[in-house]
Amino acid sequence: METGYALNFASNLTEQKLVMAGKYVQKELLIRLAKSIEVFHHLPYIVTVNPHMAGVLLTYLETFEALRTFKEINNYEDCKNYVQYVVRASTLHSDMFSELSTGIAEAKQLPDAVEVSHSELDKFMSKFVQERLARRVLISHQAALMTQYLQPKPDHCGIFGLRSRPAEIVESATEIVSAICRKRFNVSPEVEITGDTDIEFCYIPDHLEYMLVELLKNSMRHTVKWSINNNIDPQPIQVRLSHGKGIYLRISDKGGGFRGNALQHCWEWGGIHKSSLSSLQSPMDFPMPKRRSTIAEVAEALEKRKVKISDSLKLQDNSKDPELLKEWIRREHKDDMGSLTTNHHGLPVARTYCRFLCGDIDMESLEGIGSHAYVTLADVSNKGIAF
């Protein structure tokens, strides 16, 4: 499905249209979940038996089985029940990024003799996150359509904001990060928004907010720490907006920049400090030979971590209440917003979100001065973005 088709399809919603879309989602989710599960089995055995990695795999296996056995959608009631079921299943995956990031970090700390390729691990994470993002867009768009059919929302088409205003989204992200920063340091830098603040374009507002939260967390954390270490007041963070062929944001701070070669590692998956690794203790913790894993072996190695998703998804009779769907859509991109750290995956996930919608994020740093983050966005109504 492409963005242009999704936007046209969502005009003049009817129950028949929602049922058609629900049938498509039900079919596609199983195919895409199967592909994500298959990706795991291209990893070395020693990686897939890591408790964090295997826990995620088992959750996906249970989710696949739960959705595979769900009743086929034939009418509007079936569609509402299925969407709510999928929404509940999705909430059980909320800590997936943290689990995978920790698992990848631990795998990268294995001794060289184990021969685990760091580039292979990064390719796995990039592919897995892209596929997960495509699924989440598909699910959340269908959930949003169901909600908007009951409660129309001006200037919105599913999860797409037809007149998204970057300046307002920057303000919203600033409020979130400033609150976290004040809680952590009792102070937060000012954020000054300049440039073309009246820009409007078609985008997914929650995605943009997630990206900006991660970038501002990085800037605020460095700015405050730099001011404390140098006994000065935190300098304002500058966010400048402009537009041309695309929409552009530049986030500039005076937080001392990245030290040494830290900048080149900020986009790596599993960029976690050794001291925070939990399950890896010594090479003897992983005596297995390097080979491909099987589902049976992973299940046996982590029997105690199995998740019985079907038991936690008892369908309730609240299909006429859209609050569950609205809350999940709002919460979906905020699982990691409670901490001022980027949770060792915030920046690469933000870049993946941006690239998924035909944009990009890059950074440059001047050590001892500060850093600049450059965000390029595209109006998705003009792009044939497949999701």
Backbone torsions as a table, in degrees:
resi	resn	phi	psi	omega
1	MET	NA	135.2	178.7
2	GLU	-106.8	158.1	-175.5
3	THR	-60.6	-41.5	-179.5
4	GLY	-59.5	-44.9	179.2
5	TYR	-65.5	-41.4	-179.6
6	ALA	-61.5	-41.1	-179.6
7	LEU	-67.7	-41.0	179.1
8	ASN	-69.7	-39.7	-178.0
9	PHE	-63.0	-34.7	-173.4
10	ALA	-79.3	-4.9	177.0
11	SER	-75.9	140.2	-179.3
12	ASN	54.3	61.1	-177.7
13	LEU	-63.6	141.6	173.4
14	THR	-134.3	165.5	177.7
15	GLU	-61.6	-37.2	179.6
16	GLN	-62.9	-41.4	178.0
17	LYS	-63.8	-42.3	-179.6
18	LEU	-64.6	-36.3	177.5
19	VAL	-67.2	-41.8	176.9
20	MET	-59.5	-45.9	179.3
21	ALA	-65.6	-39.1	179.1
22	GLY	-62.3	-40.3	177.6
23	LYS	-62.5	-40.8	178.7
24	TYR	-63.5	-45.2	-179.5
25	VAL	-62.9	-43.3	-178.9
26	GLN	-60.2	-41.2	178.7
27	LYS	-70.7	-46.0	-175.1
28	GLU	-67.4	-37.6	-177.2
29	LEU	-60.7	-41.9	179.4
30	LEU	-63.6	-42.5	179.0
31	ILE	-62.9	-44.3	-176.1
32	ARG	-73.3	-35.8	174.9
33	LEU	-63.6	-41.3	179.1
34	ALA	-61.7	-39.1	179.0
35	LYS	-66.6	-39.4	178.8
36	SER	-65.9	-39.1	177.7
37	ILE	-65.2	-40.4	-179.9
38	GLU	-63.0	-33.9	-179.8
39	VAL	-59.8	-35.7	179.6
40	PHE	-58.4	-34.1	-173.8
41	HIS	-84.8	10.4	168.4
42	HIS	-99.9	0.9	176.8
43	LEU	-89.1	155.6	174.4
44	PRO	-61.2	148.8	-179.6
45	TYR	-55.0	-40.5	-176.2
46	ILE	-63.8	-23.6	178.1
47	VAL	-83.1	-42.8	-175.2
48	THR	-71.4	-19.0	176.5
49	VAL	-89.9	-0.7	171.3
50	ASN	-58.7	134.0	-175.1
51	PRO	-55.2	-37.3	-178.9
52	HIS	-70.5	-44.1	-179.1
53	MET	-67.2	-46.5	-177.1
54	ALA	-69.2	-31.9	176.3
55	GLY	-61.3	-41.2	177.4
56	VAL	-65.6	-44.0	-179.5
57	LEU	-60.0	-44.3	-179.1
58	LEU	-65.7	-36.0	176.5
59	THR	-62.7	-41.4	178.6
60	TYR	-66.4	-38.5	178.5
61	LEU	-63.5	-44.0	178.7
62	GLU	-65.7	-39.4	178.5
63	THR	-63.5	-44.0	179.2
64	PHE	-58.4	-45.9	-178.0
65	GLU	-65.6	-39.5	179.7
66	ALA	-63.8	-42.1	-179.1
67	LEU	-75.6	-31.2	-180.0
68	ARG	-63.9	-34.6	-176.0
69	THR	-93.2	2.9	179.2
70	PHE	-72.5	148.3	-179.4
71	LYS	-56.7	137.9	178.2
72	GLU	-66.4	139.5	-179.5
73	ILE	-73.4	124.5	177.7
74	ASN	-125.5	-18.4	-177.9
75	ASN	-150.3	-179.0	-175.5
76	TYR	-63.9	-39.5	178.7
77	GLU	-62.1	-43.9	177.5
78	ASP	-58.1	-40.9	-178.1
79	CYS	-64.4	-44.7	179.2
80	LYS	-62.7	-43.3	-179.8
81	ASN	-64.4	-40.7	-179.4
82	TYR	-65.8	-44.3	-179.0
83	VAL	-61.3	-43.4	178.7
84	GLN	-64.2	-38.1	178.3
85	TYR	-62.7	-44.6	-180.0
86	VAL	-66.4	-39.0	178.5
87	VAL	-59.9	-44.4	178.8
88	ARG	-64.4	-40.9	178.2
89	ALA	-61.7	-38.3	-177.8
90	SER	-66.0	-31.9	-179.7
91	THR	-65.4	-23.2	179.5
92	LEU	-76.4	-7.8	179.2
93	HIS	-103.3	13.8	-169.9
94	SER	-65.8	-26.9	-178.4
95	ASP	-99.5	17.2	-175.2
96	MET	-60.1	-43.1	-178.6
97	PHE	-61.6	-43.9	-179.6
98	SER	-63.7	-43.3	-179.6
99	GLU	-64.4	-48.8	-179.4
100	LEU	-64.7	-42.0	-179.2
101	SER	-61.1	-42.6	178.1
102	THR	-66.3	-42.2	178.7
103	GLY	-62.2	-42.5	178.3
104	ILE	-65.0	-41.6	179.3
105	ALA	-61.4	-42.0	179.6
106	GLU	-66.9	-38.4	178.2
107	ALA	-64.4	-35.8	179.5
108	LYS	-71.2	-16.1	178.6
109	GLN	-90.8	-1.8	177.7
110	LEU	-63.9	149.3	179.8
111	PRO	-61.9	154.0	-177.0
112	ASP	-57.7	-28.7	-177.8
113	ALA	-63.0	-20.8	-178.8
114	VAL	-75.9	-22.0	175.9
115	GLU	61.2	51.6	173.1
116	VAL	-97.7	117.4	-177.1
117	SER	-76.1	122.7	177.6
118	HIS	-64.4	-37.5	179.7
119	SER	-66.4	-35.0	177.2
120	GLU	-65.4	-39.5	178.8
121	LEU	-66.0	-41.2	179.0
122	ASP	-66.1	-38.9	177.8
123	LYS	-64.3	-40.2	177.2
124	PHE	-59.2	-48.9	-177.5
125	MET	-62.8	-43.9	-179.4
126	SER	-60.7	-46.6	-179.4
127	LYS	-65.4	-43.5	-177.3
128	PHE	-64.8	-43.5	-178.8
129	VAL	-67.2	-39.2	178.1
130	GLN	-62.4	-42.7	179.6
131	GLU	-68.2	-39.2	177.7
132	ARG	-63.6	-42.2	-179.9
133	LEU	-62.1	-42.8	179.0
134	ALA	-61.8	-40.3	177.8
135	ARG	-65.0	-44.0	-177.7
136	ARG	-65.1	-37.2	175.9
137	VAL	-63.0	-43.5	179.7
138	LEU	-60.8	-46.5	-178.3
139	ILE	-67.1	-50.4	-174.9
140	SER	-66.9	-31.3	176.9
141	HIS	-66.2	-44.0	178.2
142	GLN	-64.3	-42.0	178.5
143	ALA	-62.3	-41.4	179.9
144	ALA	-66.6	-38.6	177.2
145	LEU	-62.4	-41.9	178.8
146	MET	-62.1	-40.4	179.3
147	THR	-67.6	-45.3	-176.4
148	GLN	-71.5	-21.6	174.8
149	TYR	-65.8	-35.9	178.8
150	LEU	-84.7	-36.8	-177.6
151	GLN	-134.5	87.1	-178.0
152	PRO	-54.1	141.5	-178.7
153	LYS	-121.3	117.7	-177.3
154	PRO	-58.7	143.1	174.6
155	ASP	61.4	24.9	176.3
156	HIS	-130.8	146.7	175.5
157	CYS	-134.2	94.7	-172.2
158	GLY	65.1	-129.4	179.5
159	ILE	-85.0	-4.2	-177.2
160	PHE	-87.9	128.6	172.1
161	GLY	-89.4	113.3	-174.7
162	LEU	-69.6	-24.3	179.0
163	ARG	-131.7	55.2	179.3
164	SER	-66.1	136.4	-178.9
165	ARG	-113.1	106.8	-178.5
166	PRO	-55.0	-37.6	-178.1
167	ALA	-61.6	-41.3	179.3
168	GLU	-68.4	-35.9	179.7
169	ILE	-70.6	-35.6	174.3
170	VAL	-61.2	-43.2	179.0
171	GLU	-61.8	-42.0	179.2
172	SER	-64.5	-44.6	178.4
173	ALA	-64.1	-36.9	179.3
174	THR	-62.9	-42.1	179.0
175	GLU	-61.1	-42.2	-179.5
176	ILE	-63.1	-50.5	-174.7
177	VAL	-72.8	-36.8	178.9
178	SER	-60.9	-40.7	178.9
179	ALA	-63.2	-41.8	178.5
180	ILE	-65.8	-41.9	-178.3
181	CYS	-64.3	-43.5	179.5
182	ARG	-65.5	-35.4	178.3
183	LYS	-66.4	-34.3	-177.5
184	ARG	-84.4	-41.9	-172.2
185	PHE	-119.1	-3.0	-176.5
186	ASN	67.0	14.6	178.3
187	VAL	-158.1	153.5	174.5
188	SER	-145.0	143.5	179.3
189	PRO	-68.9	152.3	172.2
190	GLU	-71.6	149.4	175.5
191	VAL	-119.0	117.7	-178.2
192	GLU	-103.5	123.7	-177.9
193	ILE	-105.1	122.3	-177.7
194	THR	-132.4	176.0	177.5
195	GLY	93.1	-145.8	-176.3
196	ASP	-83.5	79.7	-174.4
197	THR	-77.6	-5.6	-179.7
198	ASP	-97.7	9.1	-178.8
199	ILE	-60.2	137.3	172.7
200	GLU	-131.7	139.3	178.1
201	PHE	-159.4	169.2	-178.9
202	CYS	-88.6	122.2	-177.0
203	TYR	-157.8	-179.9	172.9
204	ILE	-100.9	101.5	-172.6
205	PRO	-57.2	-40.8	-178.9
206	ASP	-64.6	-33.1	177.0
207	HIS	-66.1	-45.4	-180.0
208	LEU	-64.1	-39.4	178.5
209	GLU	-62.3	-41.8	178.0
210	TYR	-59.7	-47.1	179.6
211	MET	-58.5	-47.0	-176.5
212	LEU	-68.0	-36.3	176.5
213	VAL	-60.0	-45.3	-178.7
214	GLU	-65.2	-40.9	179.6
215	LEU	-68.6	-40.1	179.2
216	LEU	-71.5	-32.7	174.9
217	LYS	-60.6	-42.8	178.5
218	ASN	-62.3	-46.2	-178.1
219	SER	-67.7	-44.2	-177.8
220	MET	-67.1	-41.4	180.0
221	ARG	-61.0	-46.5	-179.9
222	HIS	-67.3	-39.5	-178.4
223	THR	-63.4	-46.7	-178.1
224	VAL	-67.7	-43.8	179.8
225	LYS	-63.8	-38.3	178.8
226	TRP	-65.3	-40.4	179.6
227	SER	-67.9	-37.4	178.1
228	ILE	-66.5	-45.7	-177.9
229	ASN	-66.4	-27.8	-177.7
230	ASN	-106.9	6.7	176.0
231	ASN	55.0	48.5	177.5
232	ILE	-131.3	166.3	175.6
233	ASP	-74.2	145.1	177.7
234	PRO	-60.5	130.9	179.4
235	GLN	-80.5	147.8	-179.2
236	PRO	-61.9	149.3	173.9
237	ILE	-96.9	130.2	-176.4
238	GLN	-100.8	127.3	173.5
239	VAL	-119.4	115.6	-178.2
240	ARG	-112.2	133.3	-179.4
241	LEU	-110.3	142.4	174.9
242	SER	-154.2	167.4	178.3
243	HIS	-148.0	153.7	177.8
244	GLY	-157.8	-111.7	172.5
245	LYS	-70.5	-22.8	176.2
246	GLY	-137.6	-169.6	175.2
247	ILE	-110.0	133.7	-172.7
248	TYR	-126.0	138.6	174.4
249	LEU	-128.4	137.5	173.8
250	ARG	-122.8	122.6	178.6
251	ILE	-109.0	114.3	-175.2
252	SER	-116.9	133.5	176.9
253	ASP	-132.2	164.7	175.1
254	LYS	-118.7	59.4	-178.0
255	GLY	-103.9	20.2	176.1
256	GLY	89.8	-7.4	178.6
257	GLY	71.5	-178.2	177.8
258	PHE	-86.1	142.1	179.2
259	ARG	-81.7	138.0	174.3
260	GLY	52.0	-127.6	-178.8
261	ASN	-98.0	21.3	-178.0
262	ALA	-61.4	-31.0	-177.8
263	LEU	-60.6	-41.5	-176.8
264	GLN	-69.9	-15.7	180.0
265	HIS	-98.4	-7.1	-174.1
266	CYS	-69.4	-18.1	179.7
267	TRP	-96.9	1.0	-178.3
268	GLU	-79.6	145.8	176.4
269	TRP	-77.5	142.1	178.9
270	GLY	72.2	30.6	179.2
271	GLY	-77.1	75.6	-172.2
272	ILE	-122.9	143.7	-176.7
273	HIS	-71.4	143.2	-177.4
274	LYS	-55.4	-35.8	-175.3
275	SER	-66.5	-18.7	-177.8
276	SER	-98.0	2.3	176.6
277	LEU	-70.3	136.1	-171.5
278	SER	-103.1	-48.2	-168.8
279	SER	-97.0	-16.7	179.9
280	LEU	-86.5	122.2	-178.2
281	GLN	-117.5	-44.3	-178.6
282	SER	-158.0	163.3	178.7
283	PRO	-56.8	-27.8	-178.6
284	MET	-69.9	-12.6	175.4
285	ASP	-68.4	-16.8	-176.8
286	PHE	-130.0	73.3	-176.3
287	PRO	-83.3	0.4	-173.2
288	MET	-76.5	151.6	175.8
289	PRO	-72.1	159.7	178.9
290	LYS	-79.7	112.8	176.8
291	ARG	-158.5	173.9	179.8
292	ARG	-77.0	144.3	-178.5
293	SER	-90.3	164.4	172.5
294	THR	-117.5	158.1	179.5
295	ILE	-60.1	-39.8	-178.2
296	ALA	-62.5	-40.6	-179.1
297	GLU	-66.9	-42.1	179.2
298	VAL	-65.0	-42.4	-179.6
299	ALA	-63.1	-40.5	179.3
300	GLU	-67.0	-39.7	-178.4
301	ALA	-67.5	-25.5	-175.8
302	LEU	-128.6	41.7	-176.0
303	GLU	-58.3	-35.9	-177.8
304	LYS	-72.2	-16.3	-177.6
305	ARG	-97.2	4.6	-176.6
306	LYS	-60.9	143.3	-180.0
307	VAL	-111.9	123.4	176.6
308	LYS	-93.8	84.8	-173.5
309	ILE	-64.9	-39.0	-177.6
310	SER	-60.7	-31.4	179.5
311	ASP	-71.3	-24.8	-176.9
312	SER	-97.8	4.5	-177.0
313	LEU	-118.3	43.4	177.3
314	LYS	-63.5	116.9	-175.5
315	LEU	-68.8	126.2	179.3
316	GLN	-103.0	154.7	-177.7
317	ASP	-86.6	69.7	176.4
318	ASN	-131.0	33.0	-173.8
319	SER	-66.7	-18.0	178.7
320	LYS	-89.0	-2.4	-177.8
321	ASP	-102.5	111.3	-176.1
322	PRO	-81.9	0.7	-174.4
323	GLU	-61.7	-39.4	179.4
324	LEU	-59.0	-43.5	-179.3
325	LEU	-66.6	-43.4	-179.1
326	LYS	-63.6	-41.8	-178.6
327	GLU	-64.6	-41.4	-179.6
328	TRP	-66.3	-42.2	179.0
329	ILE	-59.5	-42.2	-178.3
330	ARG	-70.4	-37.5	-174.9
331	ARG	-82.5	-21.6	-169.9
332	GLU	-52.1	-38.6	-175.9
333	HIS	-103.2	19.1	-176.9
334	LYS	-124.6	22.8	-178.1
335	ASP	-66.6	-25.9	-173.1
336	ASP	-112.6	17.0	-172.4
337	MET	-89.9	3.1	-176.4
338	GLY	-84.9	-7.6	-177.2
339	SER	-124.0	149.0	-179.8
340	LEU	-77.4	-17.4	174.5
341	THR	-74.2	162.2	179.0
342	THR	-90.0	13.4	174.3
343	ASN	56.8	23.8	172.6
344	HIS	66.8	3.8	176.4
345	HIS	-144.2	-3.6	-175.2
346	GLY	-59.1	-47.3	-178.0
347	LEU	-68.0	-47.5	177.3
348	PRO	-63.8	-33.5	176.9
349	VAL	-67.2	-42.2	178.0
350	ALA	-59.3	-43.0	178.9
351	ARG	-65.2	-38.8	178.3
352	THR	-63.2	-42.8	176.3
353	TYR	-57.7	-45.6	-176.4
354	CYS	-66.0	-45.0	-179.3
355	ARG	-67.8	-30.8	177.5
356	PHE	-59.3	-32.8	-179.9
357	LEU	-104.2	35.2	173.0
358	CYS	62.7	31.4	175.5
359	GLY	-121.0	-162.5	178.9
360	ASP	-164.4	158.5	174.3
361	ILE	-130.9	134.6	176.6
362	ASP	-140.4	164.8	-178.9
363	MET	-138.6	152.9	168.2
364	GLU	-137.9	152.8	-173.6
365	SER	-139.0	144.0	171.3
366	LEU	-119.0	105.6	-176.1
367	GLU	-59.9	130.7	-178.0
368	GLY	91.5	-7.7	179.9
369	ILE	-121.2	-68.8	-178.6
370	GLY	174.3	-165.1	-177.6
371	SER	-140.4	160.7	176.3
372	HIS	-125.4	132.7	171.9
373	ALA	-110.5	129.6	-178.4
374	TYR	-111.9	122.2	-179.0
375	VAL	-115.6	124.9	176.1
376	THR	-111.3	126.6	-178.6
377	LEU	-121.4	154.1	178.4
378	ALA	-121.6	144.2	173.1
379	ASP	-71.5	111.9	-170.6
380	VAL	-71.0	-15.9	177.4
381	SER	-70.3	-18.6	179.7
382	ASN	-99.9	4.9	-176.6
383	LYS	-121.2	141.7	175.3
384	GLY	-90.0	67.0	-175.8
385	ILE	-82.9	120.8	-178.6
386	ALA	-85.6	131.7	173.4
387	PHE	-139.4	NA	NA
